[in-house]
């Protein structure tokens, strides 16, 4: 018999609501910003969702190694409401992940009772893996929800009191048979939907078949009737049939991606299939308590599924399930063990085990293992009763109750705290996470969009390579007649100000500079830092050239300093920023300099130089020998100190020198050859 819950329905609903709200907060907090960027797999979902909004209705999306459709259709709804943004792509994942919390309760409660269901819901809400999965716009997050709802409905349809509660009574002869057939039909329909979620769902028929074999051998008298199996199976087939028919015309639906990553691929196993399988199996079994996925797009690298306390609870729960199956032939516990074992196969049989996306089918059933252990510990006082008189039971049971229940609540509280710390403090804010989610490409598109939104006459020009290389640029860059791509032939000449040019900074940029609008205010800047998956050193992904018409306020103001050769410093604007000091300098050259000039910018504490930001006048992106007569150029220089803040009383000394002979340019308006700026 399953444990009988002693929780009233009203209290159960209130506790479930509280757990769900906390889980929702973990999933929705700064969803569009963390993790930073928009990885290409997420962006491809957005691009296909745009095609859906344009009228396409495929059952399988072939781009990017092929993808099932459910998540993409949901994404099309959020894009319709929110527009092209990381938030729009990730919103369905957060919604699905939040709904998976009450779904975990429904499934576990149907098997073991309401209290165990609440523990399972809390584990699902607070554990790092489902939280991280709910914050990235990938289709894998839809599978746990659909699987949980399907199993909950099927369990209710087969035995309204739980799989083990009516053992020995033929399910087809229980009260409310027609209603239970309805639950079975719903469970079958939801199970059919799982095949529209993610590749790993294809292993679930093996899990169900294995469970039915176990049921028949363990509890033949309560085995489902042919009618019940037919209702579930027909509902499943009706829902899954359209995708199955589509697969007949597109063999890559079944074989494409699976063949690329399978351990049976010689490129993966490298001639040692047995050794590869053994390694993957041990890695998959160890991911719950020892070492998890090392891929930072899925996980804080190496973090196991459960934190130390819940890892212990998970191990105890597995032991309890094994004992229940061995001693009582428990169907509910058998389902947990069989489903978990089979749904680990997608990561066992593929490269990069343990892989948290391929192994996602184990959720939410694995949450039931620590839930069983927590419920077992919560009820320790009742198990100790029976061998003592009333007074001794009362005294001994009181401390056991408080200790056991305190330990249960402490395990969940610690799990919640560690997840919040690890996700928001160690993972989402890490530079490596931004690199892996291609935050620089996202910033490129957002920079272009923000510039266009600033004024109706502005134009943006983007190097074609960014469009071709980054799905996030194609998705996020707002369609506009004022947005243009340029290729090897270069910029159309001449451009008119105002304009923003986003260029590849590792080519010769002189052709780009030569076609910038003349006589304007030019502001060159390096773009956000980027690092590819196989690269070790980050670099600026792009360079921007913003050109605005010169106004008297920016280009006609009196000079702060005039240097020999005609170069004038019009403005110097220091400002504190994270990690140090930012200095914006505005230079003007009435005559084209025609030669390289170097800036020295020295941060001083008294007479001591504490930091420097020297470099070419105009920076390396737009050095002075590229300037044209009458040009005004705004450049940015940054100072960094070990502590991140400028020492008290810091001043900045600015001047020019000839890099050919290290001779400073004198000022023509002063006896000095520099100017002092005070932040």
N, C-alpha and C positions, 0 to 999 in steps of 0.2 A: 504494500500500500504506500502511496505517496504521503509525505508529511502533510498534516492538516494545518492550514493557515489559521492563526488566531487573530488575524487583523480584520477589522471591520472594513467593509467596502469604502466608506467615506474616508477613513484614515488612510487606506491604501491609495485612493485617488489623490489625496492631498500630498502624501509623500512622493508619489510618482510625479506629480506636477512640479514639486520642488526640485527633484532630481533632474527632470527634463529641462527646467529653466536654467539650472546651473550648467548642464551640458550644452544648452543653446548658447549661453554666454561664451563658453569656450570656443564654440564653433563660429559665432558671428562677430566677435570682437575684432574690429579692423580687418575684416575679411578681404576687402579689396586691396589692402596694403601688405598684409603678412600671410604667406611669405612674399617678399618683394619680387616684383616682376610678373611675367606670365610665360610659363614654359611652352615650348612649341607644341607639345601634345595638347595642352589646354587651348592654345590658339587655334589649332586645327579643328577642335570641337566648335569653337566660335565661328570659324570660317564656314564649316558645314552648316551650322545653325543659320548663318546668313543666307545660304542657298535654300534652306527650308523656308525662310521668310520670303524668299523670292519665288517660291512655288514648287521647289523640288520636294519629292516625297519618296526617297529611297528607303528600303528596309535594311540596307547595309551600306555603310560608307567606306569606299575602297581606299581613300587617301590615307597616308600615314600608317601603312601596314594593315589597314582595315579596322573598322570599329562597329560595334553593335549600336542600334539607333536610339534606345530609350533616353539616354542622357542628352544626346544632341537635340532631340525634340524638346525636352525640358529646357535646354539652354536657349532655344529659339524664343521661348516665351519670356525668359528673363531679359534677353537682348531687346525684344520688342518693348519691354517696359523700361529698361535702364540704359539702352544704347550700348555701344561698343566699349567695353571696359572689363578689367579683370574681375570686378565685382559681379558683373552679369554672368561671366563664365563660371564663377565659383558658387554663386548663390544656390543653384540646384543641389550641389554637393552638400552645402551646409544644411539645407532643408531636409534632404534625404538622411543625412547623418543625425540630425535632431530627431526625426521621426523614427529612426532605428532604435532610439532609447525606449519609448513605449512599446515598440514592436518586440524588443528583447524581453520586456516584461510580459507581454501577451504570450509569447512563445514559451518562456520558462514557467510562467504561472500555469499554463495549460498542462505542462508536464509534471510540475512539482509543487504547485501551490503559490498563493499570492506573495508570501514573504520571500521565498526564494526568487520569485520574479522581480521583486524590488531590489534585492541584492544584485541580480544580473543587470537590471537597468542601470544601477549606480556604477557598476564596473564598466559597462558600455559607455556611460556618460563621462567618466573620469579618466579613462585609460588613454595614453598618449597616441597609440596607433589609430583608433577610430577618430580621435580629435584631428590628427594630422590629415587623415584621409578625407575628412569633411571640409577641409580648407583648401583643397586643390581641385580644379575643375576637370576631373577625370571620371570616366564611366564606372570604374571599379566600385565606387561608393554606393552604387544602386543595388548591387548584389546582396549585401547583408540585409537590407530592408526587405526586399522581395522574398528572400529565403525565409526570414523570420515570420513574416506575415503568412506565407504559404504553410509553413509547418504549424504555426499556431492554429490556423483555420482547419487544417487536416486533423490535428490532434483533437480539436473540439468536435469535429465531425465523426471521428472514429469512436471516441470515448469521452463523453462530456465531462466525466470526472477525472480524466487523466488516463494515460495509457495503461498504467498498472492498477488503477482503482477498480476496474470492472473485469479483471482477469477471471476467466472461467465462464463469463456470460457472453454468448454470441452477440457481437455488436449489432448485427442486423435485427435483433429482437428487443433491443432496449427501447425505453420510452422516447418519444420525440424523433422517430426514425426519419421522417421527411425533413424535419429541420436539420438534422445531422447530415443528410444528403446534400442539403443546401450549403452547409459549411464545407463539405468535401468538394463540391463544385467550385466554390470560391477558392479553396486551397489549390485545386488543380489549375484554375485560371491564373492565380498569382504565380504558381510554379511555372506555368508557361511563359509568363512575363520575365522570369529570371533569365531566360535565354536571350532576351533583348538587352541585357545589362552588360555582361562582361564575359570574356572567353572562359574563365574558370567555371562558369555555370555548367559547361558541358560535362564535367565530371560528376555532377550531382546525381544523375540517374544511377550511377554505380553505387552511390551512397544509399539511395532509397532501395535499390534492389538488394544490397547487402543487408539492410535493416529488415526487409520483408523476409529474407531467408532466415535471419536470426529469430524474428517473431514466430515464423512457422515452426521452427525447431524448438523454441523455448515455450511458447504458449499457443499451441495449435488450436485449442478450444476457443480462443478469443480472436483467431486470425480473421481479418476482414473478409466479408463476403464478396463474391464475384461482382455483385451489384455495386458495392461500395468502391471497389477497385476500378470498376468500369466508369463510374461517375467521375472520380478523380482523373483517370487516364484520358477520358474523352474531353473533359474541360481543358486539360493540359494540351492535348493535341490540337484542339480548335484554336487556341491562342498561339501556340508555337508554329502551327502549320505554315502561315505566310512566310516566316523566316526560313523554314525548312525548304519550302519551294524555291525561294530565292537562292538558297545554297546550291540547288541542283544546277542552276545556270551560272553560278559563280563559285567554282571549286575553291577559290582562295579564301572564301568564308570559313571553310573547314580546315584547310591545309596551309594557308599562307603564313601567318605569323607563327603558328605552332611549329611548323617545320624549321623556321629560322632559329628558334631558341631551344629546340628539343635536345636532350642529352643523347639522343640516338643519332644526332647529326655529328658526323666525324670531326667537323670543325670545332664542336663543343667538347666532345669527350676525349679527343686527341688519342684515340686508340685504346683508351682505358675506360670502357663503359661501366664495368663492375666497380672500379675505384671511384668513378664519378658519382654513381648512384649511392654508394656508401657515404661519400662525403656529403652529398645533398640531403640524404635521409638524416644523418646526425645533425647537420646544420638546421634542418627544419624542426626537428624535435627539440633542439637546444634554443630555438629562437624565443620560446615563451619565458624562460627564466635565466638563460645564460647570455646569448649574444644574438641580437636581431639584425635586421637588414642594414647593410653598410652604405646603401645608396641614399645620399642626402636628400634627394627629392621625395623619398618615401618616409624617412625616419631620421631622427637624430642618430648619426652613424653608430651602429653597434648596440644601440639601446634595446634591451629585450622587450618583449611585448608587455610584461608586467614588471612593476617595481619590486623591490625585495620582499615586502610584506605580502603583496598580492601574488608574487611568485610562489611563496610558501603556501598560500591559500590554494593556488592553482594545483600544486602538487598534491595537497591533501584532498582536494576535490577529485582529482583523477583517481587517487587511491580509493576514495569512497565509491566512485562509479564502478571501478573494477570489482570491488567487493560486492556491490549490489548486483552486478551482472553474474558473478560467480556463485553467490549464495542464493539470490532470489530470482535470477533470470529476469531482472528488471528491464522492461522494454524501454522506459524513458532514459535510463542510464546507458543502455545499449545504443540508443539512437545517438546520444552525445558522442560516444566513443567511435562508432562507425562513421558518422558524418565527419568528425574531425580528422580521422585517419585518412579517409578518401579525399577530402578537400585540401589536404596537404600535398596531394600528388601534383597539382599544377606547378608548385615550386620545387618539389623533389625531382620532377622529370624535366626540368628546364635549367638553363644556366643561371648563375648569380644567386643560388640558394643561400640563405633564406630571402625570398623576394616578397615584400609585404603586399604588393599589388596582386601577384599571382596567387598568393595564399589567402586572399581576402575572403574566400568562401567559408573559412572556419568561423568567421563572425556571423551571428552573435552567439553561436553555440558554445564557443570556448569560454564566454563570460559565465556560463552556467557552472563551470567547474569551481572557480573561486566562490561563486554564489552558494554552491552546496556546502563548501567548507565553512563559510561565514555563518550560514544558517545552522550547521551542525554545532558550531561553537556557541552561537546565540542560545541554543537550547540545552546547554550543558547542565543547567540546574535540574531540569526535568529528568535527564538520564541518570543523575545521581540519586534521585528520589527512589524510595521503595525499600531501602535497606536500613532506614533510620526511623526513629520515632518522630513525631510531629515537631517537637521543640528543636531537636538536633538538626532536623532537615531545614527548619527555618533559619537557624543560625549559620549552618554551613552553606546552605543554598544562597544566602544573601550575598556573601562575599564572592562566591563563584559567579553568581549572576552579574554583579557589577564588574568583576574582572573580565569575564568572557565578553560581555557586551561592550565594555570599554575597548577591548582589543579589536572587536569587529569595527566599531566606529573609528578607531584610530587608524586601522588599515585603510579604510576608505578616505579618511581625511588626508592621510599621508599621500595616498595615490593622487588625489586631487591637487594637493600642493606641489608634488613633484612634477605632475603633468604641466601645470601652469608655469612652474619655474623652467622646466626643460624646454617647453615649446616657445614661450614668449621671451624668456631670458637667455637661453643658450642656443636655440635653433633658429627661430624666425629672424632674429636680429643679427645672426652671424653673416659675415661677408661672404663666406663660401656658399651659403644658401642663396644669397642674391645672385652670385655668379651662375649657380646651377639652374636657377629659374629665369635666367637671361634678363635680369632687371635692367641692364643697360639698353637692350633693344626696346623694352617697354618705355624707358625714359625717353628714348629717341622719339618714339611716336607721340608720347604725351607732350614733349617739348614742341613738336611741330603743331599739334592740335591747339595747344595753349597760345602759340604765336598767332595762328590764323584767327583764333577767337578774339584777339586783342583789337583788331581793326579790320574793316571790310576791304581795304585796299591792299592788304598784305599778301605776299606770295611766298610759297615754300618750295624749295628745290631739294630733292633727296636723291642721293646716289642709288642707282638701280640695284646695286649689290645688296643693300639692306633689304630691299623689297624681295629679292630672290632668296636670300639666305634665312630670313626670320619670318616665320608665320605670324608672330606677334605683331610685327610691323604691318603686315598686310591686313591683319584683323583690326588693330587699334587705330591706324591712321585714318582719320575721318575722310570719307570721299568728298572731294571738293574740286571745283574747276580752278581753284587757286593753288592746288597742290600738284606738283610736277615731279617726274622722275627724269634723271639724266644719266646717260651711260658713257661709254668710252669716248664718244664724240665730244663730251664736255657740256658745259652750260650753254644755253642759248645766249647770244650776245646781241646787244648789251642788255643786262638786267636793269630793271627800274626799282628804285627804293620806294617803299620799304620791302625788304626781302630777307628771308632766312635760307641759307644754304647749309645743308647737312652733307658733309663730304667724308670720303675715306681718307684718313690722315696719313696713310703709309705709302701713298703715291707722291709724285711730284705735284704739289698743290699750286704751283705758279699759274697753270692754265685756269684754275678756278679763281684765283685771286685777280687775274687779269680781266676777268669778265664780271667782277663785282661792279655795282653802280659807282660811277665817279662822283667825287665831290661830296660823298656822304659821310656819315659817322659809322665807322666799321668797328665791330666788336667780335674778335675771334676768341673762341673758348674751346678747350678740350671737352669731349663728352664724358659720359659715365664710364666707370671702369668695368671691364669685361674679362672673362677668362673661360675658354672652352673646357669641355670635360677632360681632355687629355693634355691640357696646358697647365703650367705651374706658376707662371708669372702674369698677373693682371696687367691690362693696358687699356688706354682710352679707345673705346669702340669706334668713336666718330669724332669729327670736329664740326663746330658750328661757326658760321659767319653771319652775324646779324648786321644788316645795313639799314640805317634810318636816314631820312633827310636831315641835313644839318639845320639846326635852329639857332638863333642868336643865344638862347640860354645855354646851349651845349657847346657850340663852336665859336661863338663870338665873345665869350667872356674874357676879361683881362687875364693874362698869364700869371701863374704863381712864380714861374721861373723861365728865363729864356737862355738857351745855350748856344754856343758858337755853332754855326752851320744852319741856324734858323729853326731848330726843333724847340717847341714851346711846351711846357707842362701847364695845362689849363686847370686841372683839378686833381686832387689826391684825397680819396675818401677811405679812411680806415674803418673797419668794423670788426668787432669780436665775433667769432664763430666757433663751433665745436672743434676743439683741438688746437685753436690758436687764433691768428689774426689774419683778416682778409683786407687787402689794400687794392682799391681800384684807381688806376691812373689814367687820365685822359691827356693824350699827346696830340700835337698838331704840327704839321710840316708845311709851311706856305710854299716851299720849294721841295721837289722830290729829293729825298736824301741821297739816293743812288748808291749807297754803301751800307754795309753792316754797322750797326751801332749797338753797344751793350749797355744795359741798365744795371747799376748797382743799387740794391735796396737792402739796407742794413738796419736791423733792430738793435737799439742801443739801450743799455742800462748804465747810466753814467757815461763813461768812455768805453765800456766793454761791449763788444759785439756779441749778442746772445743768439741771433739767428739771422740768416741771410736768404734772400730770394732774388738772386741775380739771374740774368738771362737776356736774350736778344730783345731790343726795343720792338714792341709789337708782338712779342713771343715768337716761338719757332713756327707757329702757324701763319704768321703774317709779318715777317721781319722787315725792317726799315728799307732794305734795298728793293722791296717789292712795292713800296708806297708810291703813290702818284701825287703830283703837286696839289696842295690844298687839302690833303686828306687829314681827317681827324680819326684817331684810333684809340679805343678804350681797351685797356688790358688789365688783367687781374693777377695779382701776386699774393702768395700765401706764406705765412710764417708759422712754424711749428716749434713748440717747446716740449721737453720731456713730460712736464706736468700738464700740458694742454692749455695753459693760460699764460698770458704775457706777464713778465715780472713787473712789479709796481714801478711806475715812473718811466715805462718804456717809451722811447721815441724812435722814429724811423728816419734814416738819412738816405736821400735819393739823389742820384746823379747819373751822368752818362760817361762812357769812355770808349775809346777806339780799340776793338779787340785785336787789331793787327799789332799794336805796340803798347797796349795797356796804358795809354795816355788819357787822362781825364779831359773831357771837354769843359772849358771854363764857361762860366755864365757871363752873358753880355750885360746883364742888369744888376750885377753884384760882383764884389771881389771874391766871393766864394765860388767853389765849383760843385756845390751840392745845395740841397734844401732840406730842412728839418720839418717833419710832420709829427704832430702829437696826437695819438689816438684819443 
